[in-house]
Amino acid sequence: MAAMIRPGALARELWRLFDEARFAEVEPLLAPDFLCEWPQTGEVFRGPANFIAVQENYPGRWRCTVEHMIESGGEAVTRTRVSDGKTHTFALSFFQVREGQISRLTEFWADPYAAPPDRARWAERRRAE
């Protein structure tokens, strides 16, 4: 990967390839010493091969839509809607880029849930998609 590729472009490309289930094609985007952490489960995936294998072996066909991205310096953050058509979740992904490749990724997976009724008088409901 060329060093001039911005972190946000790398993040969007990773999600585009995941959306198309082209997991192996993500490898050139990842640094050889790539590390991914999922703090909620305590899992750490070292190296591109392990990270890609997890994606390839996850059950179902998932679609990925980046809804928001922030980029600064060598980092990008995305909020991505991930769905198999029945289950919907969000990935909050923190990308660190070094020399044109993703060197570190920390992800939090957030499942939607019903809002408590006692807050209804102050809140608007987001349109269902």
C-alpha positions as CSV (number, residue, x, y, z in Angstrom):
1,M,0.0,0.0,0.0
2,A,1.3,3.4,-0.8
3,A,2.0,5.6,2.2
4,M,-0.1,8.5,0.9
5,I,-3.4,6.6,1.4
6,R,-5.4,8.3,4.1
7,P,-6.6,6.3,7.2
8,G,-10.3,7.0,6.3
9,A,-9.8,5.6,2.8
10,L,-8.2,2.5,4.2
11,A,-11.1,2.1,6.7
12,R,-13.7,2.5,4.0
13,E,-12.0,0.1,1.8
14,L,-11.8,-2.6,4.5
15,W,-15.6,-2.2,5.1
16,R,-16.3,-2.3,1.4
17,L,-14.4,-5.6,1.0
18,F,-16.1,-7.0,4.1
19,D,-19.5,-5.9,2.7
20,E,-18.7,-7.9,-0.5
21,A,-17.4,-10.9,1.5
22,R,-14.0,-10.5,-0.1
23,F,-12.1,-11.0,3.1
24,A,-8.8,-12.3,1.7
25,E,-8.5,-9.1,-0.3
26,V,-8.1,-7.1,2.9
27,E,-4.7,-8.5,3.6
28,P,-2.7,-5.8,1.6
29,L,-4.5,-3.1,3.7
30,L,-3.1,-4.7,6.9
31,A,0.5,-4.3,8.3
32,P,2.4,-7.5,8.8
33,D,2.3,-6.9,12.6
34,F,-1.4,-6.0,12.5
35,L,-3.2,-6.3,15.8
36,C,-7.0,-6.3,16.4
37,E,-8.6,-6.1,19.8
38,W,-12.2,-6.7,20.8
39,P,-12.3,-5.4,24.4
40,Q,-15.8,-6.6,25.1
41,T,-14.8,-10.3,24.7
42,G,-11.1,-9.9,25.6
43,E,-10.0,-11.3,22.2
44,V,-6.8,-10.2,20.5
45,F,-6.1,-11.2,16.9
46,R,-2.5,-11.1,15.9
47,G,-1.5,-10.8,12.3
48,P,-3.6,-10.4,9.1
49,A,-4.1,-14.2,8.7
50,N,-5.9,-14.6,12.0
51,F,-8.1,-11.5,11.6
52,I,-9.1,-12.6,8.1
53,A,-9.8,-16.2,9.2
54,V,-12.2,-14.9,11.8
55,Q,-14.1,-13.0,9.2
56,E,-14.1,-15.9,6.7
57,N,-15.4,-18.3,9.3
58,Y,-18.1,-16.1,10.9
59,P,-21.5,-17.7,10.2
60,G,-23.9,-15.9,7.8
61,R,-23.7,-13.3,5.1
62,W,-23.3,-9.9,6.7
63,R,-23.7,-6.5,5.0
64,C,-21.7,-3.5,6.2
65,T,-22.6,0.2,5.8
66,V,-20.3,2.9,7.1
67,E,-22.7,5.5,8.6
68,H,-20.1,7.9,10.0
69,M,-16.3,8.4,9.9
70,I,-13.9,10.7,11.6
71,E,-10.3,11.0,10.5
72,S,-7.4,12.7,12.1
73,G,-3.7,12.3,11.6
74,G,-2.9,8.6,11.3
75,E,-6.2,7.5,12.7
76,A,-9.8,6.9,11.6
77,V,-13.0,6.0,13.5
78,T,-16.0,4.5,11.8
79,R,-19.5,3.7,13.0
80,T,-20.7,0.9,10.8
81,R,-24.1,-0.8,10.6
82,V,-23.7,-4.6,10.2
83,S,-26.7,-6.8,9.4
84,D,-27.5,-10.2,8.0
85,G,-31.1,-9.0,7.3
86,K,-32.4,-10.4,10.6
87,T,-29.9,-9.2,13.2
88,H,-28.6,-5.7,13.2
89,T,-25.6,-4.4,15.1
90,F,-23.1,-1.5,15.0
91,A,-19.3,-1.7,15.0
92,L,-17.4,1.2,16.4
93,S,-13.9,0.8,14.9
94,F,-10.8,2.7,15.8
95,F,-8.1,2.3,13.1
96,Q,-4.5,3.2,13.5
97,V,-2.4,3.5,10.3
98,R,1.3,3.3,9.9
99,E,3.1,3.6,6.5
100,G,0.0,3.3,4.5
101,Q,-1.4,0.2,6.2
102,I,-3.7,-0.5,9.1
103,S,-1.5,-1.4,12.0
104,R,-4.0,-1.6,14.8
105,L,-7.8,-1.9,15.0
106,T,-9.9,-1.8,18.2
107,E,-13.6,-2.6,17.8
108,F,-16.6,-2.4,20.0
109,W,-19.8,-4.2,18.9
110,A,-23.0,-2.5,20.0
111,D,-26.4,-4.3,19.7
112,P,-29.4,-2.0,19.5
113,Y,-32.0,-2.2,22.3
114,A,-35.3,-0.7,23.2
115,A,-35.2,2.7,24.8
116,P,-36.6,2.8,28.3
117,P,-40.1,4.3,28.2
118,D,-39.4,6.8,31.0
119,R,-37.2,8.8,28.6
120,A,-39.8,9.1,25.9
121,R,-40.8,12.7,26.8
122,W,-37.3,14.0,26.1
123,A,-36.2,11.9,23.2
124,E,-37.0,11.5,19.5
125,R,-37.0,8.1,17.9
126,R,-34.5,7.5,15.1
127,R,-36.2,6.3,11.9
128,A,-36.0,2.6,11.6
129,E,-34.1,1.3,8.5
